[in-house]
């Protein structure tokens, strides 16, 4: 296996810190105290400084100082799980789902206090729905029989999975990953985002304590106490790490895919919404607000920009205003844009570059409204305003409860604009239409992993629609919504000319 490209990893930090207004340093130094603020970091969980969790967390039950220690413990736990079989996998699944729901309020608050982004009620809600993540029953073997015997194909584990988790949904992503990964028979080591490292370690320790009591396996889900560039590198290179799961931006996806190990990568999204003149404006408005306002639009599947046919745009915006959203006028949109983005001129006559101001990511609508110079009613779910198609709010995955509305003259233009703004991430797209031909045309053009019709974006994960849940959506590498089968190898067992009983 090739080593992780150190230059590339540091480029990850430089790129993301540039967007967030931070500065990458070449060396890693410990934080002065456990209560020190979390260092600047990239979206993959790599940091240029090391962060501290509570000292009492380290040691037993999954929390380790180094990637080497964590991987060694996880390998031993994988071998134990292999011996204990399917019953132990089911017990782990049950424990994680039960504890996530039981501790949703407490853990949601701990994560909210640590990250200071999103909405507390939605942090809690994301933990309450871990029960929707598929488990052991997802793994059904396939059997064939014929004149020459039988063939059985089974889904078997890899071993230790190295997982990178984001700050936007730290405990929920981690919890869902444990269910999927361990249901498949693997163990896992997490390198959490530094700004959400302590809450992640608290959850990992609680899960392991309960799993040990019930199964005797102590470290089935491990975490590195102080995530850093070095720990990310070491996790990827460790010989026990057989598979990588990365939830992050394009640079960390690239870094993971260059390790020489198989990587399942959940990358960025910039989901467009197209609204035509056959939809129900009230239903569309409610769905758009529900999706774009959830956790202050931190979800990668959340509605990020709306393209609407010109002659129904006013009606849609009226219905949005009637259902909990507040419209900004052009001067207010401009003022907010100047606060929310840093615009730098393009080099060599190229296009200007917009960098999102981290102080606005995941903040409440009231914070954005203040920057826009407008007072809004308490309980406002979302801000929106008209922009042009190349506006930073349209082109950037801005992760704020502010939705740009762009008028288009035709269905063809709406689909074309949606395709351009999605940037070929092939992540998520939404349409509000009762015209099957329009729906089909957009589905074929955008070719996204999630395509939601006449509902909020979260319906694509089974919340308001049908289906199962996962907070890791592998678009760059093509696995889609991750489930236990994602973390397995397919093995074939063949018996020639025997055991066929008919």
N, C-alpha and C positions, 0 to 999 in steps of 0.2 A: 504494500500500500504506500502511496506517495504521501509525503507530509503536507500539512496544510500550508498554503502559500502565505507566508507571514506578511508580505507586502500587500497582498490582496485583503487580508483581514484588517490591516491598519487602514487601508483605503475605505473599508466598510465604515470604520469609526469616523474617518475624516469626512466622508460624504454625508453621513447622517448628522454628525455634529455640526457640519456646515449648514445643513437645513434647519437645525434647531438653534443655531446661534452659538454653539459651543466651540471649544478648541481641543483638538486631539493632542495628546502628549506622547512622547516616545517610550516613556518608562512607566511602570506600574508601582505605586506606593500605597501602603496601607492607609486606611482612614484613621484619623487620630483617636476616635472613640466610637463605640457602638451607636451613639446618638448622632453622629455626624451626618450631614445631608448626603443623600445618594449622589454619586458622581455622575457626570455626563456620560452618556452611553449611546450605543446604536440600538436599532430596533431588534437585534437578534439576541440580545442578552450579553454582548461583549462590552467590556468597559476598559478605559485606560487607567482607572484606579480600582482598587479592591474595596468592596463595601462590607460592612459588618452587620451580621444578624445578631440577635441576642446571644451572649456567650453561652447561656445555658442550653441552647439548641444543639450545639455541636456534640458529636460523639455517637451514641447509639441511635437506633431507629432512623437511619437513612440520611442524617445530616453529617457531611464530611468536609474536612478542610481542603482536600485536594481531589482532582479528578481521578488520580491513580487509586487512591483509597476507595473512592466511590465505585469505580469500575470493578475493582477487585471484590468488593462486598456484593455488588450487583451480580457478578458472575457466579459467586457462591449461592446467592439466593435463586438465581435462574436454575441451577442444578437441583436445588431443593424442590423448587416448584415442579420441575420435570418429574421428580420422584413421587410427589404428592398428587399429581394428576389433575383431571378435570374438576374434581370436587373442590380443590384448593383454588382453582381459577374462579369458580363460581362464588366462593366465599369472598375472595378479594373484590370481585365486582359488586357484591352485595354490600360489603363494608364501605367502599368508596361512595357508592350512591347514597347509602343511609347517612354517613357522616357529612357529606356535602349538603344534604337537605337539612339535617339537624343543626349544623353550624353555619348555615347560610347567613343569618343575620350578623353573628359575631365576626365571621371571616370576611363578609362583605364590608363591614365597617373597618376592619384592620387593613384590608387592601385599599379601600378608599382613603383612609388616613395616610397610608404610605405613599400612594401614587398621586393623590390629589387631582385625579381626572375622572370624568364620567359622572354618573349619578348613583348615589348610595342605594336607592330602591332598585335600580337595575343591576348593580353589583350583586345584591342579594338574590334577585330573580335569576341571574345566570347560574347561580349555584343550586337553586331549587329545581332546575330542569336537567341536571346531570343524569337524572333517572331515564332520560330519553336517549342516552348514549347506548348503542348496541353492545352486547357482551358475548358470552360464550355461545349462545344459541345461534349466533350469526354464522358460525363455522360448521357448515354441513358438508360432509364428504360426498364425493361423486363416485358412483359405481357403474360399471359397464359389464354386461355378461353376454356371451355368445357361444358359438360352437367350439371355440378354442379356449374356454376358461373364463376367468373373471379378471377385471382390473379395478383397483380401488385407488382413488386419488384423495389425499388428505392434506389439510392445511397445518403445517408444523411451524414452530417458532424459529426465529433467527438466533436469539440469545439476549445479549445486552443491547438495548436501544439507547442511543444518545439523543436527547431532546433539548431543543432551544425554544424557550417560551417568551412571549411578549409581556410588556407592562400593561397593555390595554385590557387583557383578560387573564391575569396571572393564575389565580387559583382555579378558575373554571377550565382554562386550557389544560393545565396540569392534571386536573381531576379527570377530565374526559380522556386525556392521553393514557392515564393509568388504566382506566377501564378497558380501552381498546387494546393497549399493548399487553397487559397482563392476561386479559381474556384469551389472547392468542398464544399465551404460554411464555412470554418474554419477561425480562426485568427491564428497568429503565433508570437512566441517570439524567437528571435535569441540570442545565445551565440556565438559570432564570435570568430575566432582565434585571440588571442591578437595581433599578428603581422600584422593583417589586420582589426583591430577593427575600426579605424577611417574612412577608406574608406567605410566600411559597414554601419556605422552610417550616413555618408553623404547621401548615397543612400536611406536608410530607411527614413530619414527625408524628402527627396525630394518626394519619393513615397507617404508618408502620407499627405504631404501638398496638392499634386494634388488630391489624393483620397478624402480628406476632402472637397476640393472645389467642387468636382463633386457629391459626395454622402452624405456629412455630417458626415461620419464616420472618426474619427480622428486617431485612433491607431490600425488599422487592422493588421499592421505588426510592432511589437515592437522589440527593441534591448536593451541589457544591455550595458551601456556606457563603463564600465570597467570590461570586462570579467575576471573571476577568478575561482579557484576551488570552492569557496564558492557560486558564482553565478550559476555555473553548478549544484552543489548539490541542491541549492534552486529551480532552475528551474525544475529539475527532481522531487522534492518532492512536489512542489506546488499543492494544491488540484485542481486548475483550469486546470493544464496541463493534458490533457487526452491522448496524444499520443506523442511519441518522434521520431524525425528524426535525425539520426546521420550520418554525413559524416566524417569518420576518420579512425584511425588504429584499430588493433584487440583488444587492451586493452580498449579503450573507448567504443567499441562495446560491450565488455563483461560487462563493468560497466553499460551501459545503459540497457542491458538485465536483469540485476540483480536488477533494481529499482522496479520491480513488475508491471510496466506499459508496455503496448505494445510498442515495439521499432522497427522502420524501419531503418535498418542499412546499410549504404554504406561503406564497408570496403576496405582493400587494394587490389592491383592487381599486378601481375608481368607477363604481357602478352607475351607469346612466339609466334614466327613466324616460320612456317615450309615451306621450299621451296623445291619442288621436280623437277624432270627433264622434266615435261610436261608443265611447265608454260612458259610464255614469260618473259625472264630475264629483258628486258628493263622495261616492265610494272611493274614487281615485285620490281625492284630497285627504280623506281620513287615512288611507293606506300609506300614502307618501309621508304624512306627518308621523305616523306610528313608526315607520321604518327609519326615517332620517333622524328622529329625535331620540331613538333608543340609546341609552348610555351616552347621550350627547354626541351621537354619530361616530363613536369609536369603532364600531364593527366594520370590518373590511367589506362585508356584504351590504352595508347600509347605503341607501340612496344618496348619491353625492351631487347629481345635477339632473335637471329636468328639461327635456325638449318637448314642446307642446305646439300643436297646430295653432297658427295665429288666431283663427276665428273662434277658438274655444279657450284661449289663454286667459282672458279676463274672467270667464266663468270659473275656471279651475282656481285661479287666485282668490276669487271671491269666496269660494267654498273652503279654501285653506284658511282664510281670515276668520271664517265662521266656526272653525273647528280647532282653535288653539294655537294658530301660527300668526305671526305679526309680520306685515310687509314693510320693508325699508324702501324709501324713495332713492332716487339715483344718487343724490349727494350723500345720503347716509351709507349706501353701499360703497361708495368711493372712499369715504372716511374709514369705514371698517376695513376695507381692502388694504389701505395704507398701514393700518395697525397690525393686521393679521399676516401680512406678507412682506418680505424684503425682496424688492425687485432689483436685479443686477443686470446691466446691459450685456448683451451677447457679445462674444468675442468674434472678431473678424466679420462684423456685420451680421452675425447670427441673431437668432431670436433672444429676447430678454429671458432671464431665468427667475422664477419665483421660488422663494424659500419660505416655508411656513414658520410663523412665529410660535415657538413651543408654548408660550404663555397662554395661548388661546386654544390649544388642542384639548378637546374633551371638557371645556369649560361650559358653564351654564349659559343659556341665552342672555341672561341679565348682564353677564360680563361682556359679551359681544355687543349688546345693545348700548352699554355705557361707552364703549369705544366708538360706536357709530353716532353717539350723541343723541340718543333717543331713550325715553322712558317707556317701559313695557309693563303690562299687567303682571301681577304675581301669578305664577303657574303657567306662563307662556312656555310652550313646548319647543318651538322652532321659530327661527327667523327665515325670511325669504325675500328675494328681490330680483328684479330683471337685470340681466347682464348680456353681453355678447358671447358668442360661442368659444372665443379664445381667452376668456377672462380667467385669472388665476383660480377663482373659486370653481370653475368648470374643469380646468385642466389638471389641478393638483388634488391628490387624495388628502383633503384638508382636515378631516376628522373633527369638524365643528358642527354645532346645530344651526348652520346657516346654509340654505339651499338656493343656488342660483337657478333662475327660470329663464330659458331661452326660447324665443318664438321661432318657429320654422314655417315655411310656406307649403310644404308637402310632406307626405308620408316618406317619400324617398329621401328628402333632405333630413328629416328627423332620424331615420335609420343611419344615414351617412354620418351625421353629427354624433350620434350615439357611438358608432364604431370608432370614430376618430378619438373621442374623449376617453374611451375605455382603454386606449393605448395598447391594444392587443394583449392585455393581461389574460384574457379569456377567463375572467373570474365570475362576475355577476352582472346581469342586466335585468331590467324590469320593464314591462309594457302594460299599459291600461288601454284595452281595446276589446271590442266584441266582434271584430272582423278577423276571421280565421286566416285570411290571406295576409293581412298585415302582421299578425302574430307570427305566422310561418316565415315571412320574409325577414323579420328582425331576428328570429331564432337562428336562421341559416346564416345571416350576415355576421352576427356577432360571435356565434359559436362558443358561448361562455359555459363554464361548468354549471352555474346556476342560472336559470332563466325563469323568472316569476311572472305569471300573468294575473292581473287584476287582484293583487294583494300586496301586502308589505313585504319587504325583502326577507324578513325573518321567516316568512312562510316557506322559503326554500330550505330551511333547516327544521321543518316540521312544526314550527310555532305558528299555528293558524292554518297550516296546510297539512299534508300527510308526509310522513317520512321520518328519518332519524336525525339525531343531533351530533354534531362534532364542531369544535372550535378550531380545528386544523383542516383547512380546505386546500388540498394539494393541487394547485393549478399549474405551476411551472413544470412539474414533473408528471402531471397527468392522472394521478390517482383519484382526484376529486375529493368528495367528502370522505374523510378517513373513517375506517371501521376496523374491527378486529382482523378481517381478512387482509387489510392493507399491510399488516405487520407479520405476514406469514410467508413461508416457502411452500410451493406445491410439490408433494412427493407422490410418486406412483409405485404401487405394489401390484405385481402381475403374477397370477397363478395360471399356468398353461395346462389346458386340457382337463382340469379338475375343478371341483367345488361348484360347478354349475349344476344345479339340482333338477333342472327341467330338461 
